[in-house]
Amino acid sequence: MFKVNAYILSRIEIKKNYDEMFNSKIDIPQYIGNEKIFSGIKHPIYTQNKKIIGYWHEGSEKDIHNAINSSLSVHKYWSNISWADRAYIFLKAADLISGPYRSIINAATMICQSKNKSDTACELISFLRFNVFYANKIFNEKSRLGFVVAITPFHFTYISLPALMGNVGLWIPSEKQLYYTNVLMEIFKKSGLPDGVINCLLTNCKTTSNVILKHPNFSGVTGSVFKYFYKNFIWVHPNSNPKEVSKALLDGAFESQINVSRAYKYLWKTSLKINRN
């Protein structure tokens, strides 16, 4: 009886948050360092049935440079604090999502991300907690020397592992998931994540690529924030070892929920030949 009542109460709370969010008009900024950037260049945010529920503010090339500088300015501090302190922040985020933000995360997902599950927060909570568990096994590995860029698709949003290991990064979410993104950035702030560790950019893709790919401290890109999930891509550096690339592709193909659909440039043909052999 208790379980049934709890389920009904959960549905009522989600419906309440859904209605409030669906019928409001939100302005979603960029997050750079300790600032929320409202550029004034606004674009509508649509629900699945094409209703406008708010607007997002497009960033500029200057914002990209500022976000990179913000990440790099905090990298030394973030990568050198204790593993336990970093883990605590993401476990606290999981607790917030499982508690006061649960229905808000679920409602935000249902509004804009083609999902109508009653409890999509469970997935995010599990990933955050399991990442701490598994990252604990490799916590003594060195962090990257620069910043990571995370480009997330419309249907899935996830953050933590490289940040958990001491990396910093730029998050570039799909326009279809900005409501969810905004809630998650708020949760990270409340969890104690230092300003600049994760900067959220809403910038033109071509301009963003031109800036980050030329930057000497650019260290990597992922298809779902800081971890590969579903149909994703791998960029192969010209200095990479073809056998190691092939092994990574094969390992990824058999991981749960991972589907590497493309490998770009340089060693792809060489790696493919090794796979066939």
Residue pairs with C-beta under 8 A, 6 or more apart in sequence:
10 102
10 103
10 118
10 119
11 118
13 103
14 103
14 106
14 107
14 110
14 118
16 103
17 103
17 104
17 106
17 107
18 107
18 110
18 111
21 53
21 104
21 107
21 108
21 111
21 179
22 47
22 51
22 53
22 111
23 53
24 53
24 54
25 52
25 53
25 54
25 55
26 45
26 53
26 54
26 55
26 179
26 182
27 38
27 42
27 54
27 55
27 56
27 57
28 45
28 54
28 55
28 56
28 57
28 178
28 179
28 181
28 182
28 202
29 36
29 37
29 38
29 57
29 202
30 36
30 37
30 39
30 57
30 59
30 63
30 67
30 199
30 200
30 201
30 202
30 203
31 37
31 185
31 198
31 199
31 200
32 63
32 66
32 67
32 70
32 199
32 200
32 201
33 66
33 67
33 70
33 73
33 195
33 196
33 199
34 195
34 196
37 57
37 59
37 63
38 57
39 57
39 58
39 59
39 60
39 63
40 57
41 57
41 58
42 55
42 56
42 57
42 58
43 55
43 56
43 58
43 175
44 52
44 54
44 55
45 52
45 53
45 54
45 55
45 56
45 112
45 175
45 178
45 179
46 52
46 53
46 112
47 53
47 111
47 112
48 111
48 112
48 114
53 111
53 112
53 179
54 179
56 175
56 178
56 202
57 202
58 202
58 203
58 204
59 201
59 202
59 203
60 203
61 203
61 207
61 211
63 201
63 203
64 170
64 201
64 203
64 207
64 208
64 211
64 212
65 211
67 170
67 199
67 201
68 147
68 170
68 211
68 212
68 215
68 217
70 195
70 196
70 199
71 147
71 168
71 169
71 170
71 196
71 197
71 199
72 146
72 147
72 168
72 217
73 196
74 168
74 194
74 195
74 196
74 197
75 146
75 147
75 167
75 168
77 194
78 86
78 166
78 167
78 168
78 194
78 197
79 143
79 166
79 167
79 168
80 166
83 136
83 139
86 163
86 164
86 165
86 166
87 132
87 135
87 136
87 164
88 192
89 188
89 191
89 192
89 193
90 128
90 131
90 132
90 160
90 163
90 164
90 191
91 128
91 129
91 132
92 191
92 192
93 128
93 187
93 188
93 191
93 193
94 124
94 125
94 128
94 129
96 187
96 190
96 191
97 105
97 121
97 124
97 125
97 128
97 187
98 121
98 125
101 121
101 183
101 187
102 119
102 121
104 183
105 120
105 121
105 124
105 180
105 183
105 184
106 117
106 118
106 119
106 120
106 121
108 179
108 180
108 182
108 183
109 115
109 117
109 120
109 121
109 180
110 116
110 117
110 120
111 179
112 176
112 177
112 178
112 179
112 180
113 154
113 155
113 156
113 157
113 176
113 177
113 180
114 154
114 155
114 176
115 155
124 157
124 158
127 158
127 160
127 227
128 160
131 160
131 161
131 164
131 227
132 164
135 161
135 164
135 165
138 165
139 165
141 165
143 162
143 165
143 166
143 167
144 162
144 167
144 219
144 220
145 217
145 219
146 215
146 216
146 217
146 218
146 219
147 167
147 168
147 169
147 170
147 217
147 218
147 219
148 162
148 167
148 168
148 169
148 170
148 219
148 220
148 221
148 222
148 226
149 169
149 170
149 172
149 212
149 218
149 220
149 221
149 222
150 159
150 169
150 170
150 171
150 172
150 221
150 222
150 224
150 225
150 226
151 172
151 173
151 221
151 222
151 223
152 158
152 171
152 172
152 173
152 174
152 177
152 181
152 223
152 224
152 225
153 174
153 177
153 223
153 224
153 230
154 174
154 175
154 176
154 177
155 176
155 177
156 224
156 229
156 230
157 173
157 177
157 180
157 181
157 184
157 224
157 225
158 224
158 225
158 226
158 227
158 229
159 171
159 184
159 188
159 198
159 225
159 226
160 226
160 227
161 226
161 227
162 169
162 220
162 222
162 226
162 227
163 169
163 193
163 197
163 198
163 226
167 219
167 226
168 196
168 197
168 198
169 197
169 198
169 199
169 226
170 198
170 199
170 200
170 201
170 212
171 181
171 198
171 199
171 200
171 201
171 225
172 200
172 201
172 202
172 203
172 205
172 208
173 181
173 200
173 202
173 225
178 202
181 200
185 198
185 200
188 198
201 208
212 218
221 235
222 228
222 232
223 229
223 230
223 231
223 232
223 233
224 230
224 232
228 234
228 252
228 258
228 260
229 257
229 258
230 257
230 258
230 259
231 259
231 260
231 261
232 258
232 259
232 260
232 261
232 262
233 260
233 261
233 262
233 263
233 264
234 245
234 248
234 249
234 252
234 260
234 262
234 263
234 264
235 263
235 264
235 265
236 245
236 263
236 264
236 265
236 266
236 267
236 268
236 271
237 266
238 266
238 267
240 266
240 267
242 267
242 270
242 271
242 274
243 274
245 263
245 267
245 271
246 271
246 274
246 275
249 260
249 263
249 271
249 275
250 275
252 258
252 260
253 259
253 260
263 271
